[in-house]
Amino acid sequence: MLRVAARLVADAGLVAIVLFTSAGTLAWWRAWVLLAVLLLVRAIGARAVFRVNPALLRERAKLPIHGDQPWTDRLLLLAVLTTGFIGLPVIAGLDVFRWHVLPRPALLLGDTGLVLFALGWGIKNLALRANAFATTVVRLQSERAHAVADSGVYAVVRHPFYAADPLILVGLGLWLESYAAALSAVIPISLMVIRLHLEERFLRRELPGYNDYTVRVPHRLIPGVW
């Protein structure tokens, strides 16, 4: 659990560095609140997930690269992480303190952004608790008898972990009062959708039972829509 906690702190620390460096100041209370919520929700989720899937969290605490990972997945994963969790905070800091590209969101909309941000991380926690094979990289985990996860949030959509990303990324931009950052979320989200398509193709080909699962749960990200 110590390695998992260290990873959570390191992730939050990286986001903090990016936020305050781009802003040019530490006097940004919304950024501090965002970081506090990020740590709190992820820590609560990690504790709950560790009770049922400790090996998964240990795996996810490592660097997001694996020898069995297709090169396309490695490239897309790094692109999503870079544009989403580094690029958007950079844009938010620059926009709020220097650019002022668009007017700031209304107070209620900004507050809604924080709710979306926390909800997104909460959904990720539920996905990790329901799927012991939800590692960071796309690969067939034959050493752990990889099987289809179809309970919990996986009974609603096939990719709940990905479904949380738009909530997190758009919510981040709105809470930090930057429409520019919220709108720029289309870039990592688009990359995530491409990765999702390639992952589905891989799972259909390599994971027994996945094709039947797609029949039982027809929607990828949004229930009743897609």
C-alpha positions in Angstrom: 0.0 0.0 0.0 3.0 2.3 0.6 3.9 2.2 -3.1 0.3 3.0 -4.1 0.2 5.9 -1.7 3.5 7.2 -3.1 2.1 7.0 -6.6 -1.0 9.0 -5.6 1.1 11.7 -4.0 3.5 11.8 -6.9 0.7 12.2 -9.4 -0.8 15.0 -7.4 2.6 16.6 -7.0 3.1 16.6 -10.8 -0.2 18.3 -11.4 0.6 20.8 -8.7 3.9 21.7 -10.2 2.3 22.1 -13.7 -0.6 24.2 -12.3 1.4 26.6 -10.2 4.3 26.9 -12.7 2.0 27.9 -15.5 0.1 30.3 -13.2 3.2 31.8 -12.0 1.9 32.0 -8.4 0.9 29.8 -5.5 -2.0 32.1 -4.7 -4.6 30.1 -6.6 -7.1 28.7 -4.1 -9.1 26.8 -6.7 -6.0 24.9 -7.7 -5.4 24.0 -4.0 -9.0 22.8 -3.7 -8.7 20.7 -6.9 -5.5 19.1 -5.6 -7.2 18.3 -2.2 -10.2 16.7 -3.9 -7.9 14.8 -6.2 -5.9 13.3 -3.3 -9.0 12.7 -1.1 -11.1 10.9 -3.7 -8.2 8.8 -5.0 -7.0 7.9 -1.5 -10.5 6.8 -0.4 -10.9 4.8 -3.7 -7.4 3.2 -3.3 -8.2 2.0 0.2 -11.5 0.5 -1.0 -9.9 -1.1 -4.1 -6.9 -2.4 -2.2 -9.2 -4.6 0.0 -10.4 -6.6 -3.1 -7.7 -6.0 -5.8 -4.4 -5.3 -4.1 -2.3 -6.8 -7.0 -4.1 -4.5 -9.5 -3.2 -1.3 -7.5 0.4 -2.5 -7.2 0.6 -3.0 -10.9 -1.0 0.4 -11.6 1.5 2.1 -9.3 4.3 1.2 -11.8 5.2 3.2 -14.9 2.6 2.9 -17.6 4.8 0.8 -19.9 4.9 -3.0 -20.3 6.9 -5.3 -22.6 3.7 -7.0 -23.9 2.0 -3.6 -24.6 1.4 -2.9 -28.3 3.4 0.2 -29.5 0.2 1.9 -30.6 -1.3 1.6 -27.1 2.0 2.9 -25.5 1.9 5.9 -27.8 -1.8 6.7 -27.3 -1.6 6.2 -23.5 1.3 8.7 -23.2 -0.5 11.1 -25.5 -3.7 11.0 -23.4 -1.8 11.4 -20.2 0.4 14.3 -21.5 -2.4 16.3 -23.2 -5.0 15.6 -20.5 -3.3 15.6 -17.2 -0.4 17.9 -18.0 -1.6 19.9 -21.0 -4.9 21.0 -19.6 -3.6 22.2 -16.3 -0.9 24.2 -18.2 -3.6 25.8 -20.4 -5.8 26.6 -17.3 -2.9 28.3 -15.5 -1.9 30.3 -18.5 -5.5 31.2 -19.4 -6.6 32.3 -15.9 -3.5 34.4 -15.1 -2.3 35.6 -18.5 -4.3 34.8 -21.6 -7.9 35.5 -20.6 -9.1 33.9 -23.9 -12.7 33.7 -22.9 -14.8 35.1 -20.0 -14.8 33.0 -16.9 -17.6 30.5 -16.4 -20.5 31.5 -14.1 -20.0 30.6 -10.4 -22.5 27.7 -10.5 -21.0 26.2 -13.6 -17.5 26.4 -12.1 -18.7 24.7 -9.0 -20.4 22.0 -11.1 -17.0 21.4 -12.6 -15.6 20.3 -9.3 -18.5 17.9 -8.8 -17.8 16.4 -12.3 -14.1 16.1 -11.5 -14.8 14.2 -8.2 -17.5 12.1 -9.8 -15.1 11.1 -12.6 -12.5 9.9 -10.1 -15.3 8.1 -8.2 -16.3 6.2 -11.3 -12.7 5.2 -11.9 -12.6 3.8 -8.4 -15.7 1.8 -9.0 -14.2 0.4 -12.2 -11.0 -0.6 -10.5 -13.0 -2.3 -7.7 -15.1 -4.3 -10.3 -12.3 -5.3 -12.6 -9.2 -6.9 -11.3 -7.6 -6.7 -14.8 -8.0 -3.0 -15.3 -4.2 -2.3 -15.6 -2.9 0.9 -17.2 -1.7 -0.9 -20.3 -3.6 -2.9 -22.9 -2.3 -6.5 -22.8 -3.6 -10.0 -22.3 -2.8 -10.9 -18.7 -2.4 -14.7 -19.2 -0.3 -14.9 -16.0 -3.4 -13.9 -14.0 -6.0 -15.9 -15.9 -7.4 -12.8 -17.6 -11.2 -12.9 -17.8 -14.0 -10.6 -18.8 -15.3 -8.3 -16.1 -19.1 -7.8 -16.5 -20.3 -6.8 -13.0 -20.8 -3.5 -11.3 -20.2 -0.5 -13.6 -19.1 -3.0 -16.3 -22.7 -4.1 -16.5 -23.7 -0.6 -17.6 -21.0 0.3 -20.1 -18.0 -1.6 -21.4 -15.4 1.1 -20.7 -16.4 2.9 -17.4 -12.8 3.8 -16.7 -12.6 5.7 -20.0 -16.2 7.1 -19.5 -14.9 9.0 -16.4 -12.2 10.9 -18.4 -14.5 13.5 -20.0 -16.0 14.3 -16.6 -12.6 14.7 -15.0 -11.0 16.7 -17.8 -14.0 19.1 -18.6 -14.7 19.4 -14.9 -11.1 20.4 -14.2 -11.3 23.3 -16.8 -14.6 24.5 -15.5 -13.6 24.5 -11.8 -10.4 26.3 -12.6 -12.5 28.9 -14.5 -11.0 28.3 -17.9 -13.3 27.7 -20.8 -10.1 27.3 -22.9 -9.0 24.4 -20.8 -12.5 22.8 -20.8 -12.8 23.1 -24.6 -9.2 21.8 -25.1 -10.3 18.6 -23.3 -11.6 17.5 -26.8 -8.0 16.6 -27.7 -7.2 14.0 -24.9 -10.8 12.7 -25.2 -10.5 12.2 -28.9 -7.2 10.3 -28.3 -8.9 8.2 -25.6 -11.7 7.2 -28.0 -9.1 6.1 -30.6 -7.4 4.1 -27.9 -10.7 2.6 -26.9 -11.4 1.4 -30.5 -8.0 -0.3 -30.7 -8.4 -1.8 -27.3 -11.8 -3.3 -28.3 -10.3 -4.7 -31.4 -7.5 -6.3 -29.3 -9.9 -7.7 -26.7 -12.3 -9.1 -29.3 -9.4 -10.9 -30.9 -7.5 -12.1 -27.8 -9.9 -12.3 -24.8 -12.2 -15.3 -24.7 -15.8 -14.3 -24.0 -15.4 -10.6 -24.9 -17.5 -10.8 -28.0 -20.4 -12.3 -26.0 -19.9 -9.5 -23.5 -20.3 -6.9 -26.2 -23.7 -8.4 -27.0 -24.8 -8.3 -23.3 -23.5 -4.7 -22.8 -23.8 -2.9 -26.2 -22.7 0.5 -25.1 -19.1 1.6 -24.8 -19.1 4.9 -22.8 -22.6 6.4 -22.5 -25.6 4.2 -21.4 -28.2 4.1 -24.1 -26.2 6.3 -26.5 -22.8 4.8 -27.5 
